[in-house]
Amino acid sequence: MIVEVERVSKEFARGEQRVLAVDDVSLTVAEGEFVTIVGPSGCGKSTLLHLLGGFLEASSGTMRVDGNVVTRPGPDRGMMFQDLALFPWRTVSGNVGWALEVQGRPAAERVQVTDRYLQLVGLRSFKNAFPHELSGGMKQRVALARVLAFDPAVLLMDEPFGSLDAQTRELMQEELQRIWATTRKTVLFVTHDIDEAVYLGDRVIVFTARPGRIKADLAIDLPRPRPIELKKSPAFFEHRNRVWDLLREEVLRARDEESA
Amino acid sequence: MRRAAEGLAIPVAVLAVWEALSATGVLPRYVSRPSAVGAELSQLVGSGDVVQHAAVSLYRSMAGLAIGALSGVVLGLLSGSIRAFAVFFDPLVSFTNPVPKIAILPVLIVWFGITDTSKIVLIAITTFYPCFIAAYAGVRQVQPAWIWAARNMGARADQVFRKVIVPAASPHILGGLRIALALAFILMFASEAIGTAHRAGLGYLVIFAESGGRHDLMLAAITAIGLLGFAADRLLLLVARRVLRWQPEVFRA
C-alpha cells in the first residue's frame, strides 16, 4: 500500500473551542489507484489532504506514504492546491520547472522535463506566457504539469477544478483521466462534485459531516478509459445515485446542526 | 508621443500666458519671465555650472537613498519573515516614523559637521522608512499557499525566501522605492538649503540666488531639481515595469 492512514484525527483550536475536523480516519490506497473523496463542505476532507501533504500535524494517528512516515512537506507527495498557487512572477515554464530548479537539477534536464510535461498538458506554445495571461483551464493544466514534473509518488488534489465553469470542468476531467492513464500516478482527489468523484475514481470515499469520518468506501467498477458520454449511462447513474443518497443524509445533518 | 503631447499641452499654455503677462507688464518685475529662466538655465547648462551642482546633489541624494533603501528593504523583508526581527523593528518603526526627519539634521550637523555625510545620513534615515514599511507589508501579503507549494516542491527555507517571498513582495517594494526616491530629492534640497560646506549643490544654488535677488537663477535651479527628479522617477518606472512585467496592471504611467 503506497498510502497508509492509520486512525488519524485532527483537532483545531478556534478561540476557546476545540473543533474536531478529522475523526479517527483510516484508509489505504494501492499504487496506481485513483481515489476520490466527497463530503459536505467543511467536513475535513481538505484537512486530510493537508495532513498527508505534511502542512498540518495530526493530533493523533500516523500516516505513511511509500513506507515513510509523514512529518513535513516533501516532493514525494505532489499537492495541487484549490487555488492552484501558481507563482505569478514566473512564466509557465518557470512554474513547471521550479521544483527541479530548487532541487538543484541540471538546466538541460529541467528544460527537457518541463517540455515533456507542457507537451502532455498541451501548453508547449504557452511556455513563455505569465499565469495572468492564461484562462482558468490553462492555469489548471500548468498546475498539473508543475506537480507532475517533480514526479511525486502520490498526487494530492484538493478540489482543483472547483473554480471552473461546468464545460471547462468536464474537459479537465477528461484531460486528467487521459494524463493519469499515461502516468499511472496514485491519486487522492478531493471534490464536492459527485459526478466528478464517480467519473474519475476507482474508489469513492464518502465523508460524514463534521467531524469528518469515512462513511462509505465504494468501488467504481466502470471500465476505463471512460468517455465523457459514460456520464449518461445507467451504470454511471447507479453509482452516482448511491453516492448521492449517502451524501444527502450528511448534508442534511450538517444543516440541522448548523441551525440547532 | 501623443500622450507626451497631451501631457505637455497645459504646462506649455500656462508658460505662454505667464510669458505674455510678463511681457505686457501685468505681472510685477520680480516674477521672472519663463524666457529669462530658460535663458539662465541654458547658460547654467552651457557653462557646466549646473552639471557640477547637480552632480554633487545627485551624489548626496543617491548615496543616502542607496543606504536607506537597501537597509529598509532588507530589514523589512527579515521582519516580515522572522518573528524576532518583527518584535524589535515593528514598534520601533511605528514610534519613530512620525518624527519629521529634517528635525534631526541639527543633531547630525553636531555629529558630522556641515558635510556630505550629515546630508547622506539624513537622507538614508528618511528613505529607510517607506522602504521598510513597504517590504514588511509586502511579505505579510504573500499568499500562504505559495509558501506551501514551494515547500511541497522541496524548497529549503532560504529558497522560499529568495524565490517566493522576495519576488512576491517586489511590487510593494518598488512602490516604497518610488516614495523613497521623491523623499531623497526633498531632503536633498532641504539639507542643502540649511547649509553646505563647499558651496555646491542645487539646493545651495537656489538659496544663493535667492539671497542675491537673482530670481531667474533661482527658478532655473528649481527647474533643474524638478527635471532631475522627473528623470529619476521615470527611470525607476522603467525598471519597475521590466521587473514587474508579470503583473499587468501596475506601474503603467
Interface residues (C-beta under 8 A of the other chain):
Chain A: G53 F55 R72 P73 G74 P75 R77 G78 M79 F81 D83 A85 F87 P88 W89 R90 T91 W98 A99 E101 V102 Q103 F130 P131 H132 R146 F150
Chain B: Q143 A145 W146 W148 A149 A150 R151 N152 M153 G154 A155 R156 Q159 K163 V164 P167 A168 S170 R245 W246 Q247 P248
